[in-house]
Amino acid sequence: MADRIVLSKPEMQNNKEMLDNLRLSRLNPAAPQICSDNGTFPPAGLFDCGLYNPETKSADVAGWLREEAVAAANNTNDHHHHDVNRHDASIRAFTLTHDQPVEADAMQMFLDLLRSAHGPRLLRIKGIIQTAENPQQPVVIHAVQHIFHPLATLSEWPDEDHRTRLVIITRDLDTVFVQRLFDAFTGRIA
């Protein structure tokens, strides 16, 4: 569920076999790995990891969401042909996307149902949502288990990608079920 992973042993950064054995990229493909040198590392590596980038004074959605890292992990197989994004038999990271604006009430009902019925199984949700009511101002969502932070509305889209994108990490929750539920609330299925 971490936004960053700090490796405190510098001998690890050049030891691919050791890093592969830790399975960090499988456990959390969206978390960049920062290598510490004898307990020191640039503080910005830990403190500038949120949605808002203080240097540019804008939202860094791509850096925060890291949807591509999760998608890439889902599309890669290891030498045993196991799903590399399975942390163990129960934990999964995956993305949900929708190309059209979503009714805010429908998205809220999807999230409320997911949280109330499966809150303890929701390890992490983060994303950006294009609402039908205000498609030019995306809504940012961030949750850990059943605790959802207040929704934040950005003044504008940070880039040309205006799709709704959610990154979800679950435990003992079928990803197909979550996808179908999402599709039902976004109008993708009748």
C-alpha positions in Angstrom: 0.0 0.0 0.0 3.0 2.3 0.3 3.6 5.2 -2.0 7.4 4.7 -1.8 9.6 1.7 -0.8 13.0 2.6 0.8 15.7 0.0 0.5 18.1 0.5 3.4 20.8 -1.8 2.3 22.9 -0.3 -0.5 24.2 -3.7 -1.7 20.6 -4.5 -2.8 20.3 -1.8 -5.4 22.7 -3.6 -7.8 21.7 -7.2 -6.9 18.8 -8.1 -9.2 18.4 -11.6 -7.8 18.1 -10.3 -4.2 15.5 -7.7 -5.3 13.6 -10.3 -7.3 13.5 -12.6 -4.2 11.9 -9.7 -2.3 9.2 -9.4 -4.9 8.8 -5.7 -4.2 7.7 -4.9 -7.8 5.1 -7.6 -7.5 3.8 -6.6 -4.1 3.4 -3.0 -5.1 4.2 -2.2 -8.8 3.1 1.4 -8.4 5.6 2.2 -5.6 9.0 3.5 -6.8 12.0 2.1 -4.9 14.4 4.5 -3.3 17.9 3.2 -2.3 19.3 4.6 0.9 23.1 5.1 1.2 24.0 4.2 4.8 20.7 5.5 6.0 20.6 8.7 4.0 18.6 9.6 0.9 17.1 12.7 -0.6 14.1 13.8 1.6 12.2 14.8 -1.5 12.0 11.1 -2.3 9.7 10.6 0.6 8.0 13.9 1.1 7.2 14.8 -2.5 5.2 11.7 -3.3 1.7 13.0 -3.2 -0.7 14.1 -5.8 0.3 17.8 -5.6 3.8 18.8 -6.8 5.0 21.8 -4.8 7.6 22.7 -7.4 5.2 23.0 -10.3 2.3 24.0 -8.1 0.1 21.5 -10.0 -1.2 18.0 -9.7 1.1 15.2 -10.8 -1.6 12.6 -11.5 0.6 10.3 -13.6 3.4 10.2 -11.0 0.9 9.7 -8.1 -1.4 7.2 -9.8 1.3 5.1 -11.6 -1.4 3.3 -13.5 1.1 2.2 -16.2 3.3 0.4 -13.6 0.3 -1.6 -12.4 -0.9 -2.4 -15.9 2.7 -3.4 -17.0 2.9 -5.8 -14.0 -0.4 -7.3 -15.0 0.8 -8.0 -18.5 4.2 -9.6 -17.6 4.7 -13.3 -16.7 7.6 -14.7 -14.7 9.4 -17.9 -15.6 6.8 -20.0 -13.7 3.9 -18.4 -15.7 2.3 -17.1 -12.6 0.5 -13.8 -12.5 3.3 -11.6 -11.3 0.9 -9.1 -9.8 -0.3 -11.7 -7.3 1.4 -10.9 -4.0 0.4 -14.2 -2.6 -2.8 -16.2 -3.1 -5.0 -13.4 -1.9 -3.6 -9.9 -2.8 -4.1 -8.3 -6.2 -3.4 -4.9 -7.7 -5.3 -3.9 -10.8 -6.7 -0.9 -12.7 -10.2 0.1 -13.7 -10.7 2.7 -16.5 -13.7 4.3 -18.2 -13.5 6.5 -21.3 -16.7 8.5 -20.8 -17.7 10.9 -18.0 -19.4 9.0 -15.1 -22.4 10.2 -13.2 -21.1 11.3 -9.8 -24.0 9.6 -8.0 -23.3 6.3 -9.8 -19.6 6.5 -8.9 -20.5 7.3 -5.3 -22.9 4.3 -5.1 -20.2 2.0 -6.6 -17.6 3.2 -4.0 -20.2 3.0 -1.1 -21.2 -0.5 -2.0 -17.6 -1.6 -2.4 -16.6 0.0 0.9 -19.6 -1.2 2.9 -19.6 -4.8 1.6 -15.8 -5.3 1.2 -14.1 -2.5 3.1 -11.6 -4.7 5.0 -10.6 -6.3 1.7 -9.8 -3.0 0.1 -6.2 -2.4 0.9 -5.9 0.7 -1.3 -7.8 2.7 -3.9 -6.5 5.8 -5.6 -7.6 7.4 -8.8 -9.0 10.3 -10.8 -12.6 10.5 -12.0 -14.2 12.4 -14.8 -17.7 13.2 -13.7 -20.6 13.9 -16.1 -21.6 16.9 -14.0 -18.3 18.6 -14.3 -16.1 16.9 -16.9 -13.5 19.6 -17.0 -12.6 19.3 -13.3 -11.5 15.8 -12.3 -12.2 14.4 -8.9 -9.4 12.7 -7.0 -10.1 9.7 -4.8 -7.8 8.1 -2.2 -8.8 5.3 0.3 -7.2 2.8 2.5 -9.5 -0.1 3.4 -12.9 1.4 4.4 -11.4 4.8 5.2 -12.0 7.2 2.2 -10.3 10.6 2.3 -12.5 13.5 1.3 -12.7 13.8 -2.4 -10.6 16.6 -4.0 -11.6 18.4 -7.1 -8.8 19.7 -9.3 -9.2 23.0 -11.1 -8.3 21.3 -14.5 -7.0 18.1 -16.0 -3.2 17.8 -15.5 -2.8 16.3 -18.9 -4.6 15.2 -22.1 -5.9 11.9 -20.6 -9.4 12.6 -19.3 -10.4 9.0 -18.6 -11.5 7.8 -15.2 -8.7 5.7 -13.8 -8.6 3.8 -10.6 -5.8 1.7 -9.1 -7.1 -0.8 -6.6 -5.2 -3.2 -4.4 -7.4 -5.9 -2.7 -7.1 -9.0 -0.5 -9.4 -12.0 -1.0 -11.6 -10.0 -3.4 -12.3 -11.3 -7.0 -11.1 -8.7 -9.5 -13.7 -9.8 -12.0 -16.4 -9.1 -9.5 -15.0 -5.6 -8.9 -14.7 -5.0 -12.7 -18.3 -6.1 -13.3 -19.6 -4.0 -10.4 -17.7 -1.0 -11.8 -19.1 -1.7 -15.3 -22.6 -1.9 -14.0 -22.4 1.5 -12.3 -20.6 3.2 -15.2 -23.2 1.9 -17.7 -20.9 -0.4 -19.5 -23.3 -3.3 -19.2 -27.1 -3.3 -19.3 
